[in-house]
Amino acid sequence: MNRAERIVIGLAMGLLCPVMAFLFCWWLTAGLVIYGILYMPERAIALAGLAGLASGVVLDAFFLRKWIRYFYDANVKILVAVYACCSVVAMALFMGLPLGNIALGTLAGAYIGRRCRHSSENGETFSRTAKNAGLFTAGVTGTEAFPIGLLALREDNIVKPLENALGLGRSVVKGPIGVGLIVLLCVVLGGIQFWCTRAAACLLFDGLGKRK
C-alpha cells in the first residue's frame, strides 16, 4: 500500500467513524423520543449527537492507524454490517433517491478490486468475488428501494403521471400494476448497481489496481 493510498484510506476512515457515530446517537435518541420511549428536550437530542461525534473522534485517535494497516484484511461480516449501515444513511441523506446507494456500491466495488489485488488473487477468484459483491450490493439497493417505491405510490405528483402514461385509473396504479412496476424498477436498479460495483472492482483490479 503506497503513501497516497494510506492517506486516502485514513481520510475516509477518519471521517466515517465520527459521522456514523454522530448519526447513530442522534437518530437513535430522536427515534426514542418520537415514539415516546424517552422524554427529553430537543437540545438533549443534539447533545446526544455531539456525544456520538466526540466518541468517534476518540475512537479515531486510538484505532485509526490500526484500521489503515488492516484495511484490506477486515472481516467480511464487519464489512457487510458497515455497508448496511452506510446504505441506510445514504438512502436517508438523498431522501429516498438511490443515487447515494449507487455511489456507495461503486465504492464497495473499488474496495473489492483493491482488496483482491493486495491479496494477489488470480483472475478466476477475483471474478467470482466481484460477482458476489455485485449481487450483494444490487440486493441491498433493490431491497431498500422497494419500500420507498411503495411510499411513492401514495404521492399524487407521482401517481398522476403514471395514470396519464398508462391510461389507467388511480386505484389500478396504486394496486397490483403499480406494485409490479415498482418491482420492475427495483430489478433494473439492482442491475445498474451490479454493473457499477463490478466495473469499479475490475478497474481497480486490472487497471489502477496494478499500482501497489
RAFEN-V495124 format. One record per residue. N is the residue number from 1. OMEGA is omega in degrees with one decimal (* if undefined). Layout:
BEGIN
n->{N & N}
omega->{OMEGA & OMEGA}
END
This chain:
BEGIN
n->{1 & 2 & 3 & 4 & 5 & 6 & 7 & 8 & 9 & 10 & 11 & 12 & 13 & 14 & 15 & 16 & 17 & 18 & 19 & 20 & 21 & 22 & 23 & 24 & 25 & 26 & 27 & 28 & 29 & 30 & 31 & 32 & 33 & 34 & 35 & 36 & 37 & 38 & 39 & 40 & 41 & 42 & 43 & 44 & 45 & 46 & 47 & 48 & 49 & 50 & 51 & 52 & 53 & 54 & 55 & 56 & 57 & 58 & 59 & 60 & 61 & 62 & 63 & 64 & 65 & 66 & 67 & 68 & 69 & 70 & 71 & 72 & 73 & 74 & 75 & 76 & 77 & 78 & 79 & 80 & 81 & 82 & 83 & 84 & 85 & 86 & 87 & 88 & 89 & 90 & 91 & 92 & 93 & 94 & 95 & 96 & 97 & 98 & 99 & 100 & 101 & 102 & 103 & 104 & 105 & 106 & 107 & 108 & 109 & 110 & 111 & 112 & 113 & 114 & 115 & 116 & 117 & 118 & 119 & 120 & 121 & 122 & 123 & 124 & 125 & 126 & 127 & 128 & 129 & 130 & 131 & 132 & 133 & 134 & 135 & 136 & 137 & 138 & 139 & 140 & 141 & 142 & 143 & 144 & 145 & 146 & 147 & 148 & 149 & 150 & 151 & 152 & 153 & 154 & 155 & 156 & 157 & 158 & 159 & 160 & 161 & 162 & 163 & 164 & 165 & 166 & 167 & 168 & 169 & 170 & 171 & 172 & 173 & 174 & 175 & 176 & 177 & 178 & 179 & 180 & 181 & 182 & 183 & 184 & 185 & 186 & 187 & 188 & 189 & 190 & 191 & 192 & 193 & 194 & 195 & 196 & 197 & 198 & 199 & 200 & 201 & 202 & 203 & 204 & 205 & 206 & 207 & 208 & 209 & 210 & 211 & 212}
omega->{-177.9 & -173.8 & -179.6 & -179.9 & 177.8 & 179.7 & 179.4 & 179.6 & 179.7 & 178.7 & -178.7 & -179.2 & 179.6 & 177.1 & -174.8 & -175.4 & 178.8 & -178.9 & 179.9 & 178.0 & 177.6 & -178.6 & -179.7 & -178.5 & -179.7 & -177.2 & 179.7 & -179.6 & 179.1 & 178.6 & 178.9 & 178.7 & -178.3 & -177.9 & 173.1 & 179.1 & 175.3 & 176.8 & 179.8 & 180.0 & 179.7 & 179.4 & 179.8 & 176.9 & 177.9 & 178.8 & 177.4 & 176.8 & 178.7 & 176.5 & 176.3 & 177.9 & 179.4 & 179.7 & 176.5 & 177.5 & 178.6 & 177.8 & 176.2 & -177.1 & -176.2 & -168.6 & -173.2 & -179.9 & 178.5 & 178.7 & 179.1 & -176.4 & -176.2 & -174.9 & -177.1 & 177.8 & -176.4 & 177.9 & -176.8 & 179.8 & 177.5 & 178.8 & 179.3 & -179.9 & 179.3 & -180.0 & -179.8 & 178.3 & -179.1 & 179.7 & 176.4 & 178.0 & 179.5 & 178.4 & -179.4 & -177.5 & -179.8 & 173.6 & 177.4 & 177.3 & -173.2 & -175.7 & 179.6 & 179.9 & 177.3 & 178.4 & 180.0 & 178.4 & 176.7 & 176.3 & 177.1 & 176.8 & 177.8 & 178.0 & -179.3 & 178.7 & -179.8 & 178.9 & 179.5 & 178.0 & -179.4 & 179.4 & 176.4 & 177.8 & 177.7 & -174.9 & -178.3 & 179.7 & 178.5 & -179.4 & 179.1 & 179.9 & 179.5 & 178.5 & 179.1 & 178.1 & 178.5 & 178.0 & 179.7 & -178.8 & 177.4 & 178.6 & -179.9 & -178.1 & 179.6 & -179.5 & 180.0 & -179.9 & -175.0 & 178.7 & 176.6 & 177.7 & 178.4 & 176.6 & -179.6 & 179.4 & 177.1 & -177.8 & -178.0 & -178.2 & 175.1 & -177.1 & -176.9 & 176.2 & 176.8 & 177.2 & -178.5 & -177.0 & -177.1 & -178.4 & -176.6 & 178.7 & -178.2 & -177.7 & 179.1 & -179.1 & -179.9 & -179.4 & -176.7 & -179.1 & 178.3 & 178.5 & 177.7 & 177.6 & 177.7 & 178.8 & 179.6 & 179.5 & 178.0 & 177.4 & 177.8 & 178.4 & 177.0 & 177.1 & 177.0 & 179.0 & 178.3 & -178.9 & -178.6 & -179.8 & -177.6 & 178.9 & 178.2 & 178.7 & -179.7 & -179.9 & -177.5 & 178.4 & -175.7 & -176.4 & -179.4 & -178.6 & -179.9 & -179.3 & 179.9 & *}
END
